[in-house]
Amino acid sequence: MSRIGKKPVPVTKGVTITVTPANEIIMKGPKGELTQQIDRDIKVEVVNDELLITRPTDQIRHRALHGLYRSLLANMMKGVTDGFKRELELVGVGYRAAVAGQQIDMALGFSHNIIMDLPKEVKASAIAEKGQNPRIILESIDKQLLGQVAAKIRSLRKPEPYKGKGVRYSDEIVRRKAGKSAGK
């Protein structure tokens, strides 16, 4: 058995789970609603306030999907109850960010500002404090979508290894390289 797949997902109070005949899981919680399509071979059932995921055989495909769907459902459970947060840091002279509704306006050292539209499920805020690098805080109930949006913003100006300038996750460590060494 998969170590991750055989662990039941505890159902927190205030969350309702619906399993449709088409093997679609719908979770509703205090923060919102998420849906996930499940492979037809994997069985999902709610027993004693726990979500159990079972697989029919020990085929490689079934073993891979077993742990995958358990992780996805656990992330959905955490998302509809607590939500997820990702923080990005803009390191560089003149790098700025401003949020207006569902758009982020970023100055990242290019000739023009970059304006990025956010999905409606993602909320953003920009913080600029004196003496610290500007930060963008993204919040959502969908962990996959949040990670994808954060990765897209980071890809606009990846942190470079010589000066460390660029957009990085707040918990990311950038390995620095030595520059040119002078003279003889």
Contact map, one row per residue, 1 for C-alpha under 8 A:
1110110000000000000000000000000000000000000000000000000001000010000000000000000000000000000000000000000000000000000000000000000000000000000000000000000000000000000000000000000000000000
1111110000000000000000000000000000000000000000000000000000000010011000000000000000000000000000000000000000000000000000000000000000000000000000000000000000000000000000000000000000000000
1111111000000000000000000000000000000000000000000000000000000000001000000000000000000000000000000000000000000000000000000000000000000000000000000000000000000000000000000000000000000000
0111111000000000000000000000000000000000000000000000000000000000001001100000000000000000000000000000000000000000000000000000000000000000000000000000000000000000000000000000000000000000
1111111100000000000000000000000000000000000000000000110000000000011111100000000000000000000000000000000000000000000000000000000000000000000000000000000000000000000000000000000000000000
1111111100000000000000000000000000000000000000000001110000000000001000000000000000000000000000000000000000000000000000000000000000000000000000000000000000000000000000000000000000000000
0011111110000000000000000000000000000000000000000001000000000000000001000000000000000000000000000000000000000000000000000000000000000000000000000000000000000000000000000000000000000000
0000111111000000000000000000000000000000000000000111100000000000000001000000000000000000000000000000000000000000000000000000000000000000000000000000000000000000000000000000000000000000
0000001111100000000000000000000000000000000000000111000000000000000001001100000000000000000000000000000000000000000000000000000000000000000000000000000000000000000000000000000000000000
0000000111110000000000000000000000000000000000001110000000000000000000000000000000000000000000000000000000000000000000000000000000000000000000000000000000000000000000000000000000000000
0000000011111010000000000000000000000000000000001110000000000000000000000000100000000000000000000000000000000000000000000000000000000000000000000000000000000000000000000000000000000000
0000000001111110000000000000000000000000000000001000000000000000000000000000100010000000000000000000000000000000000000000000000000000000000000000000000000000000000000000000000000000000
0000000000111110000000000000000000000000000000000000000000000000000000000000000000000000000000000000000000000000000000000000000000000000000000000000000000000000000000000000000000000000
0000000000011111000000000000110000000000000000000000000000000000000000000000000000000000000000000000000000000000000000000000000000000000000000000000000000000000000000000000000000000000
0000000000111111100000000011110000000000000000000000000000000000000000000000100110000000000000000000000000000000000000000000000000000000000000000000000000000000000000000000000000000000
0000000000000111110000000011100000000000000000000000000000000000000000000000000000000000000000000000000000000000000000000000000000000000000000000000000000000000000000000000000000000000
0000000000000011111000001111000000000000000001000000000000000000000000000000000000000000000000000000000000000000000000000000000000000000000000000000000000000000000000000000000000000000
0000000000000001111100001110000000000000000000000000000000000000000000000000000000000000000000000000000000000000000000000000000000000000000000000000000000000000000000000000000000000000
0000000000000000111110111100000000000000000110000000000000000000000000000000000000000000000000000000000000000000000000000000000000000000000000000000000000000000000000000000000000000000
0000000000000000011111111100000000000000000000000000000000000000000000000000000000000000000000000000000000000000000000000000000000000000000000000000000000000000000000000000000000000000
0000000000000000001111110000000000000000000000000000000000000000000000000000000000000000000000000000000000000000000000000000000000000000000000000000000000000000000000000000000000000000
0000000000000000000111110000000000000001000000000000000000000000000000000000000000000000000000000000000000000000000000000000000000000000000000000000000000000000000000000000000000000000
0000000000000000001111111000000000001111000000000000000000000000000000000000000000000000000000000000000000000000000000000000000000000000000000000000000000000000000000000000000000000000
0000000000000000001111111100000000111100000000000000000000000000000000000000000000000000000000000000000000000000000000000000000000000000000000000000000000000000000000000000000000000000
0000000000000000111100111110000000111100000000000000000000000000000000000000000000000000000000000000000000000000000000000000000000000000000000000000000000000000000000000000000000000000
0000000000000000111100011111000011110000000000000000000000000000000000000000000000000000000000000000000000000000000000000000000000000000000000000000000000000000000000000000000000000000
0000000000000011110000001111100011100000000000000000000000000000000000000001100100000000000000000000000000000000000000000000000000000000000000000000000000000000000000000000000000000000
0000000000000011100000000111110111000000000000000000000000000000000000000000000100000000000000000000000000000000000000000000000000000000000000000000000000000000000000000000000000000000
0000000000000111000000000011111110000000000000000000000000000000000000000000000110000000000000000000000000000000000000000000000000000000000000000000000000000000000000000000000000000000
0000000000000110000000000001111100000000000000000000000000000000000000000000000110000000000000000000000000000000000000000000000000000000000000000000000000000000000000000000000000000000
0000000000000000000000000000111110000000000000000000000000000000000000000000001111100000000000000000000000000000000000000000000000000000000010000000000000000000000000000000000000000000
0000000000000000000000000001111111000000000000000000000000000000000000000000000100000000000000000000000000000000000000000000000000000000000010000000000000000000000000000000000000000000
0000000000000000000000000111101111100000000000000000000000000000000000000000000100000000000000000000000000000000000000000000000000000000000000000000000000000000000000000000000000000000
0000000000000000000000000111000111110000000000000000000000000000000000000001000100000000000000000000000000000000000000000000000000000000000001000000000000000000000000000000000000000000
0000000000000000000000011110000011111000000000000000000000000000000000000000000000000000000000000000000000000000000000000000000000000000000000000000000000000000000000000000000000000000
0000000000000000000000011100000001111100000000000000000000000000000000001000000000000000000000000000000000000000000000000000000000000000000000000000000000000000000000000000000000000000
0000000000000000000000111000000000111110000000000000000000000000000000000000000000000000000000000000000000000000000000000000000000000000000000000000000000000000000000000000000000000000
0000000000000000000000111000000000011111010000000000000000000000000010000000000000000000000000000000000000000000000000000000000000000000000000000000000000000000000000000000000000000000
0000000000000000000000100000000000001111110000000000000000000000100000000000000000000000000000000000000000000000000000000000000000000000000000000000000000000000000000000000000000000000
0000000000000000000001100000000000000111111000000000000000000000000000000000000000000000000000000000000000000000000000000000000000000000000000000000000000000000000000000000000000000000
0000000000000000000000000000000000000011111000000000001100000100000000000000000000000000000000000000000000000000000000000000000000000000000000000000000000000000000000000000000000000000
0000000000000000000000000000000000000111111100000000111100000100110000000000000000000000000000000000000000000000000000000000000000000000000000000000000000000000000000000000000000000000
0000000000000000000000000000000000000001111110000000111000000000000000000000000000000000000000000000000000000000000000000000000000000000000000000000000000000000000000000000000000000000
0000000000000000001000000000000000000000011111000011110000000000000000000000000000000000000000000000000000000000000000000000000000000000000000000000000000000000000000000000000000000000
0000000000000000001000000000000000000000001111100011100000000000000000000000000000000000000000000000000000000000000000000000000000000000000000000000000000000000000000000000000000000000
0000000000000000100000000000000000000000000111111111000000000000000000000000000000000000000000000000000000000000000000000000000000000000000000000000000000000000000000000000000000000000
0000000000000000000000000000000000000000000011111111000000000000000000000000000000000000000000000000000000000000000000000000000000000000000000000000000000000000000000000000000000000000
0000000000000000000000000000000000000000000001111100000000000000000000000000000000000000000000000000000000000000000000000000000000000000000000000000000000000000000000000000000000000000
0000000001110000000000000000000000000000000001111110000000000000000000000000000000000000000000000000000000000000000000000000000000000000000000000000000000000000000000000000000000000000
0000000111100000000000000000000000000000000001111111000000000000000000000000000000000000000000000000000000000000000000000000000000000000000000000000000000000000000000000000000000000000
0000000111100000000000000000000000000000000111101111100000000000000000000000000000000000000000000000000000000000000000000000000000000000000000000000000000000000000000000000000000000000
0000011110000000000000000000000000000000000111100111110000000000000000000000000000000000000000000000000000000000000000000000000000000000000000000000000000000000000000000000000000000000
0000110100000000000000000000000000000000011110000011111000000000010011000000000000000000000000000000000000000000000000000000000000000000000000000000000000000000000000000000000000000000
0000110000000000000000000000000000000000011100000001111100000000010000000000000000000000000000000000000000000000000000000000000000000000000000000000000000000000000000000000000000000000
0000000000000000000000000000000000000000111000000000111111000110010000000000000000000000000000000000000000000000000000000000000000000000000000000000000000000000000000000000000000000000
0000000000000000000000000000000000000000110000000000011111000100000000000000000000000000000000000000000000000000000000000000000000000000000000000000000000000000000000000000000000000000
0000000000000000000000000000000000000000000000000000001111100110000000000000000000000000000000000000000000000000000000000000000000000000000000000000000000000000000000000000000000000000
1000000000000000000000000000000000000000000000000000001111110110000000000000000000000000000000000000000000000000000000000000000000000000000000000000000000000000000000000000000000000000
0000000000000000000000000000000000000000000000000000000011111110000000000000000000000000000000000000000000000000000000000000000000000000000000000000000000000000000000000000000000000000
0000000000000000000000000000000000000000000000000000000001111111000000000000000000000000000000000000000000000000000000000000000000000000000000000000000000000000000000000000000000000000
0000000000000000000000000000000000000000000000000000000000111111100000000000000000000000000000000000000000000000000000000000000000000000000000000000000000000000000000000000000000000000
0000000000000000000000000000000000000000110000000000001111111111110000000000000000000000000000000000000000000000000000000000000000000000000000000000000000000000000000000000000000000000
1100000000000000000000000000000000000000000000000000001011111111111000000000000000000000000000000000000000000000000000000000000000000000000000000000000000000000000000000000000000000000
0000000000000000000000000000000000000000000000000000000000011111111100000000000000000000000000000000000000000000000000000000000000000000000000000000000000000000000000000000000000000000
0000000000000000000000000000000000000010010000000000000000001111111110000000000000000000000000000000000000000000000000000000000000000000000000000000000000000000000000000000000000000000
0100100000000000000000000000000000000000010000000000111000000111111111000000000000000000000000000000000000000000000000000000000000000000000000000000000000000000000000000000000000000000
0111110000000000000000000000000000000000000000000000000000000011111111100000000000000000000000000000000000000000000000000000000000000000000000000000000000000000000000000000000000000000
0000100000000000000000000000000000000000000000000000000000000001111111110000000000000000000000000000000000000000000000000000000000000000000000000000000000000000000000000000000000000000
0000100000000000000000000000000000000100000000000000100000000000111111111000000000000000000000000000000000000000000000000000000000000000000000000000000000000000000000000000000000000000
0001101110000000000000000000000000000000000000000000100000000000011111111100000000000000000000000000000000000000000000000000000000000000000000000000000000000000000000000000000000000000
0001100000000000000000000000000000000000000000000000000000000000001111111110000000000000000000000000000000000000000000000000000000000000000000000000000000000000000000000000000000000000
0000000000000000000000000000000000000000000000000000000000000000000111111111000000000000000000000000000000000000000000000000000000000000000000000000000000000000000000000000000000000000
0000000010000000000000000000000000010000000000000000000000000000000011111111100000000000000000000000000000000000000000000000000000000000000000000000000000000000000000000000000000000000
0000000010000000000000000000000000000000000000000000000000000000000001111111110000000000000000000000000000000000000000000000000000000000000000000000000000000000000000000000000000000000
0000000000000000000000000000000000000000000000000000000000000000000000111111111000000000000000000000000000000000000000000000000000000000000001100000000000000000000000000000000000000000
0000000000000000000000000010000001000000000000000000000000000000000000011111111100000000000000000000000000000000000000000000000000000000000011100000000000000000000000000000000000000000
0000000000110010000000000010000000000000000000000000000000000000000000001111111110000000000000000000000000000000000000000000000000000000000000000000000000000000000000000000000000000000
0000000000000000000000000000000000000000000000000000000000000000000000000111111111110000000000000000000000000000000000000000000000000000000000000000000000000000000000000000000000000000
0000000000000000000000000000001000000000000000000000000000000000000000000011111111110000000000000000000000000000000000000000000000000000000111100000000000000000000000000000000000000000
0000000000000010000000000011111111000000000000000000000000000000000000000001111111100000000000000000000000000000000000000000000000000000000010000000000000000000000000000000000000000000
0000000000010010000000000000111000000000000000000000000000000000000000000000111111100000000000000000000000000000000000000000000000000000000000000000000000000000000000000000000000000000
0000000000000000000000000000001000000000000000000000000000000000000000000000011111110000000000000000000000000000000000000000000000000000000010000000000000000000000000000000000000000000
0000000000000000000000000000001000000000000000000000000000000000000000000000011111111000000000000000000000000000000000000000000000000000001111000000000000000000000000000000000000000000
0000000000000000000000000000000000000000000000000000000000000000000000000000011001111100000000000000000000000000000000000000000000000000001111100100000000000000000000000000000000000000
0000000000000000000000000000000000000000000000000000000000000000000000000000000000111110000000000000000000000000000000000000000000000000111100000100000000000000000000000000000000000000
0000000000000000000000000000000000000000000000000000000000000000000000000000000000011111000000000000000000000000000000000000000000000000111000000110010000000000000000001000000000000000
0000000000000000000000000000000000000000000000000000000000000000000000000000000000001111100000000000000000000000000000000000000000000011110000000000000000000000000000001100000000000000
0000000000000000000000000000000000000000000000000000000000000000000000000000000000000111110000000000000000000000000000000000000000000011100000000000010001000000000000111100000000000000
0000000000000000000000000000000000000000000000000000000000000000000000000000000000000011111000000000000000000000000000000000000000001111000000000000000000000000000000111100000000000000
0000000000000000000000000000000000000000000000000000000000000000000000000000000000000001111100110000000000000000000000000000000000001111000000000000000000000000000011110000000000000000
0000000000000000000000000000000000000000000000000000000000000000000000000000000000000000111110100000000000000000000000000000000000001100000000000000000000000000000111110000000000000000
0000000000000000000000000000000000000000000000000000000000000000000000000000000000000000011111100000000000010000000000000000000000001000000000000000000000000000000011000000000000000000
0000000000000000000000000000000000000000000000000000000000000000000000000000000000000000001111100000000000000000000000000000000000000000000000000000000000000000000000000000000000000000
0000000000000000000000000000000000000000000000000000000000000000000000000000000000000000000111110000000000111000000000000000000000000000000000000000000000000000000000000000000000000000
0000000000000000000000000000000000000000000000000000000000000000000000000000000000000000011111111000000001111000000000000000000000000100000000000000000000000000000000000000000000000000
0000000000000000000000000000000000000000000000000000000000000000000000000000000000000000010001111100000001110000000000000000000100000100000000000000000000000000000000000000000000000000
0000000000000000000000000000000000000000000000000000000000000000000000000000000000000000000000111110000111100000000000000000010000000111000000000000000000000000000000000000000000000000
0000000000000000000000000000000000000000000000000000000000000000000000000000000000000000000000011111000111000000000000000000110000000000000000000000000000000000000000000000000000000000
0000000000000000000000000000000000000000000000000000000000000000000000000000000000000000000000001111111110000000000000000001110000000000000000000000000000000000000000000000000000000000
0000000000000000000000000000000000000000000000000000000000000000000000000000000000000000000000000111111110000000000000000000000000000000000000000000000000000000000000000000000000000000
0000000000000000000000000000000000000000000000000000000000000000000000000000000000000000000000000011111000000000000000000000000000000000000000000000000000000000000000000000000000000000
0000000000000000000000000000000000000000000000000000000000000000000000000000000000000000000000000011111100000000000011110011000000000000000000000000000000000000000000000000000000000000
0000000000000000000000000000000000000000000000000000000000000000000000000000000000000000000000000011111110000000001111000000000000000000000000000000000000000000000000000000000000000000
0000000000000000000000000000000000000000000000000000000000000000000000000000000000000000000000001111011111000000011111000001000000000000000000000000000000000000000000000000000000000000
0000000000000000000000000000000000000000000000000000000000000000000000000000000000000000000000001111001111100000111100000000000000000000000000000000000000000000000000000000000000000000
0000000000000000000000000000000000000000000000000000000000000000000000000000000000000000000000111100000111110000111000000000000000000000000000000000000000000000000000000000000000000000
0000000000000000000000000000000000000000000000000000000000000000000000000000000000000000000001111000000011111101110000000000000000000000000000000000000000000000000000000000000000000000
0000000000000000000000000000000000000000000000000000000000000000000000000000000000000000000101110000000001111100110000000000000000000000000000000000000000001000000001000000000000000000
0000000000000000000000000000000000000000000000000000000000000000000000000000000000000000000001100000000000111110000000000000000000000000000000000000000000000000000000000000000000000000
0000000000000000000000000000000000000000000000000000000000000000000000000000000000000000000000000000000000111111100000000000000000000000000000000000000000000000000000000000000000000000
0000000000000000000000000000000000000000000000000000000000000000000000000000000000000000000000000000000000001111100000000000000000000000000000000000000000000000000000000000000000000000
0000000000000000000000000000000000000000000000000000000000000000000000000000000000000000000000000000000000100111110000000000000000000000000000000000000000000000000000000000000000000000
0000000000000000000000000000000000000000000000000000000000000000000000000000000000000000000000000000000011110111111000000000000000000000000000000000000000000000000000000000000000000000
0000000000000000000000000000000000000000000000000000000000000000000000000000000000000000000000000000000111110001111100000000000000000000000000000000000000000000000000000000000000000000
0000000000000000000000000000000000000000000000000000000000000000000000000000000000000000000000000000001111000000111110000000000000000000000000000000000000000000000000000000000000000000
0000000000000000000000000000000000000000000000000000000000000000000000000000000000000000000000000000001110000000011111000000000000000000000000000000000000000000000000000000000000000000
0000000000000000000000000000000000000000000000000000000000000000000000000000000000000000000000000000011100000000001111100000000000000000000000000000000000000000000000000000000000000000
0000000000000000000000000000000000000000000000000000000000000000000000000000000000000000000000000000011100000000000111110110000000000000000000000000100000000000000000000000000000000000
0000000000000000000000000000000000000000000000000000000000000000000000000000000000000000000000000000010000000000000011111100000000000000000000000000000000000000000000000000000000000000
0000000000000000000000000000000000000000000000000000000000000000000000000000000000000000000000000000010000000000000001111110000000000000000000000000000000000000000000000000000000000000
0000000000000000000000000000000000000000000000000000000000000000000000000000000000000000000000000000000000000000000000111110000000000000000111000000000000000000000000000000000000000000
0000000000000000000000000000000000000000000000000000000000000000000000000000000000000000000000000000000000000000000001111111000000000000011110001100000000000000000000000000000000000000
0000000000000000000000000000000000000000000000000000000000000000000000000000000000000000000000000000010000000000000001011111100000000000011100000000000000000000000000000000000000000000
0000000000000000000000000000000000000000000000000000000000000000000000000000000000000000000000000010010100000000000000000111110000000001111000000000000000000000000000000000000000000000
0000000000000000000000000000000000000000000000000000000000000000000000000000000000000000000000000110000000000000000000000011111000000001110000000000000000000000000000000000000000000000
0000000000000000000000000000000000000000000000000000000000000000000000000000000000000000000000001110000000000000000000000001111100000111100000000000000000000000000000000000000000000000
0000000000000000000000000000000000000000000000000000000000000000000000000000000000000000000000000000000000000000000000000000111110000111100000000000000000000000000000000000000000000000
0000000000000000000000000000000000000000000000000000000000000000000000000000000000000000000000010000000000000000000000000000011111011110000000000000000000000000000000000000000000000000
0000000000000000000000000000000000000000000000000000000000000000000000000000000000000000000000000000000000000000000000000000001111111100000000000000000000000000000000000000000000000000
0000000000000000000000000000000000000000000000000000000000000000000000000000000000000000000000000000000000000000000000000000000111110000000000000000000000000000000000000000000000000000
0000000000000000000000000000000000000000000000000000000000000000000000000000000000000000000000000000000000000000000000000000000011111000000000000000000000000000000000000000000000000000
0000000000000000000000000000000000000000000000000000000000000000000000000000000000000000000000000000000000000000000000000000000111111100000000000000000000000000000000000000000000000000
0000000000000000000000000000000000000000000000000000000000000000000000000000000000000000111100000000000000000000000000000000000110111110000000000000000000000000000000000000000000000000
0000000000000000000000000000000000000000000000000000000000000000000000000000000000000000111000111000000000000000000000000000011110011111000000000000000000000000000000000000000000000000
0000000000000000000000000000000000000000000000000000000000000000000000000000000000000011110000001000000000000000000000000000011100001111100000000000000000000000000000000000000000000000
0000000000000000000000000000000000000000000000000000000000000000000000000000000000000011110000001000000000000000000000000001111000000111110000000000000000000000000000000000000000000000
0000000000000000000000000000000000000000000000000000000000000000000000000000000000001111000000000000000000000000000000000001111000000011111000000000000000000000000000000000000000000000
0000000000000000000000000000000000000000000000000000000000000000000000000000000000001110000000000000000000000000000000000111100000000001111100000100010000000000000000000000000000000000
0000000000000000000000000000000000000000000000000000000000000000000000000000000000111100000000000000000000000000000000000111000000000000111110000100000000000000000000000000000000000000
0000000000000000000000000000000000000000000000000000000000000000000000000000001000111000000000000000000000000000000000001110000000000000011111101100000000000000000000000000000000000000
0000000000000000000000000000001100000000000000000000000000000000000000000001001101110000000000000000000000000000000000001100000000000000001111100000000000000000000000000000000000000000
0000000000000000000000000000000001000000000000000000000000000000000000000011001000110000000000000000000000000000000000001000000000000000000111111100000000000000000000000000000000000000
0000000000000000000000000000000000000000000000000000000000000000000000000011001000010000000000000000000000000000000000000000000000000000000111111110000000000000000000000000000000000000
0000000000000000000000000000000000000000000000000000000000000000000000000000000000000000000000000000000000000000000000000000000000000000000001111111000000000000000000000000000000000000
0000000000000000000000000000000000000000000000000000000000000000000000000000000000000000000000000000000000000000000000000100000000000000000101111111100000000000000000000000000000000000
0000000000000000000000000000000000000000000000000000000000000000000000000000000000011100000000000000000000000000000000000100000000000000011101111111110000000000000000000000000000000000
0000000000000000000000000000000000000000000000000000000000000000000000000000000000000100000000000000000000000000000000000000000000000000000000111111111000000000000000000000000000000000
0000000000000000000000000000000000000000000000000000000000000000000000000000000000000000000000000000000000000000000000000000000000000000000000011111111100000000000000000000000000000000
0000000000000000000000000000000000000000000000000000000000000000000000000000000000000000000000000000000000000000000001000000000000000000000000001111111110000000000000000000000000000000
0000000000000000000000000000000000000000000000000000000000000000000000000000000000000101000000000000000000000000000000000000000000000000010000000111111111000000000000000000000000000000
0000000000000000000000000000000000000000000000000000000000000000000000000000000000000000000000000000000000000000000000000000000000000000000000000011111111100000000000000000000000000000
0000000000000000000000000000000000000000000000000000000000000000000000000000000000000000000000000000000000000000000000000000000000000000000000000001111111110000000000000000000000000000
0000000000000000000000000000000000000000000000000000000000000000000000000000000000000000000000000000000000000000000000000000000000000000000000000000111111111000000000100000000000000000
0000000000000000000000000000000000000000000000000000000000000000000000000000000000000001000000000000000000000000000000000000000000000000000000000000011111111100000001111000000000000000
0000000000000000000000000000000000000000000000000000000000000000000000000000000000000000000000000000000000000000000000000000000000000000000000000000001111111100000000100000000000000000
0000000000000000000000000000000000000000000000000000000000000000000000000000000000000000000000000000000000000000000000000000000000000000000000000000000111111100000000100000000000000000
0000000000000000000000000000000000000000000000000000000000000000000000000000000000000000000000000000000000010000000000000000000000000000000000000000000011111110000001100000000000000000
0000000000000000000000000000000000000000000000000000000000000000000000000000000000000000000000000000000000000000000000000000000000000000000000000000000001111111000011110000000000000000
0000000000000000000000000000000000000000000000000000000000000000000000000000000000000000000000000000000000000000000000000000000000000000000000000000000000001111100111110000010000000000
0000000000000000000000000000000000000000000000000000000000000000000000000000000000000000000000000000000000000000000000000000000000000000000000000000000000000111111111000000000000000000
0000000000000000000000000000000000000000000000000000000000000000000000000000000000000000000000000000000000000000000000000000000000000000000000000000000000000011111110000000011110000000
0000000000000000000000000000000000000000000000000000000000000000000000000000000000000000000000000000000000000000000000000000000000000000000000000000000000000001111100000000000111100000
0000000000000000000000000000000000000000000000000000000000000000000000000000000000000000000000000000000000000000000000000000000000000000000000000000000000000001111110000000000100000000
0000000000000000000000000000000000000000000000000000000000000000000000000000000000000000001000000000000000000000000000000000000000000000000000000000000000000011111111000000010100000000
0000000000000000000000000000000000000000000000000000000000000000000000000000000000000000011100000000000000000000000000000000000000000000000000000000000000000111101111100000000000000000
0000000000000000000000000000000000000000000000000000000000000000000000000000000000000000011100000000000000010000000000000000000000000000000000000000000001001111000111110000000000000000
0000000000000000000000000000000000000000000000000000000000000000000000000000000000000001111000000000000000000000000000000000000000000000000000000000000011111110000011111000000000000000
0000000000000000000000000000000000000000000000000000000000000000000000000000000000000001111000000000000000000000000000000000000000000000000000000000000001000110000001111101000000000000
0000000000000000000000000000000000000000000000000000000000000000000000000000000000000111100000000000000000000000000000000000000000000000000000000000000001000000000000111111000000000000
0000000000000000000000000000000000000000000000000000000000000000000000000000000000000011100000000000000000000000000000000000000000000000000000000000000000000000000000011111000000000000
0000000000000000000000000000000000000000000000000000000000000000000000000000000000000000000000000000000000000000000000000000000000000000000000000000000000000000000000001111100000000000
0000000000000000000000000000000000000000000000000000000000000000000000000000000000000000000000000000000000000000000000000000000000000000000000000000000000000000000000011111110000000000
0000000000000000000000000000000000000000000000000000000000000000000000000000000000000000000000000000000000000000000000000000000000000000000000000000000000000000000000000011111000000000
0000000000000000000000000000000000000000000000000000000000000000000000000000000000000000000000000000000000000000000000000000000000000000000000000000000000000010100100000001111100000000
0000000000000000000000000000000000000000000000000000000000000000000000000000000000000000000000000000000000000000000000000000000000000000000000000000000000000000100000000000111110000000
0000000000000000000000000000000000000000000000000000000000000000000000000000000000000000000000000000000000000000000000000000000000000000000000000000000000000000111100000000011111000000
0000000000000000000000000000000000000000000000000000000000000000000000000000000000000000000000000000000000000000000000000000000000000000000000000000000000000000110000000000001111100000
0000000000000000000000000000000000000000000000000000000000000000000000000000000000000000000000000000000000000000000000000000000000000000000000000000000000000000010000000000000111110000
0000000000000000000000000000000000000000000000000000000000000000000000000000000000000000000000000000000000000000000000000000000000000000000000000000000000000000010000000000000011111000
0000000000000000000000000000000000000000000000000000000000000000000000000000000000000000000000000000000000000000000000000000000000000000000000000000000000000000000000000000000001111100
0000000000000000000000000000000000000000000000000000000000000000000000000000000000000000000000000000000000000000000000000000000000000000000000000000000000000000000000000000000000111110
0000000000000000000000000000000000000000000000000000000000000000000000000000000000000000000000000000000000000000000000000000000000000000000000000000000000000000000000000000000000011111
0000000000000000000000000000000000000000000000000000000000000000000000000000000000000000000000000000000000000000000000000000000000000000000000000000000000000000000000000000000000001111
0000000000000000000000000000000000000000000000000000000000000000000000000000000000000000000000000000000000000000000000000000000000000000000000000000000000000000000000000000000000000111
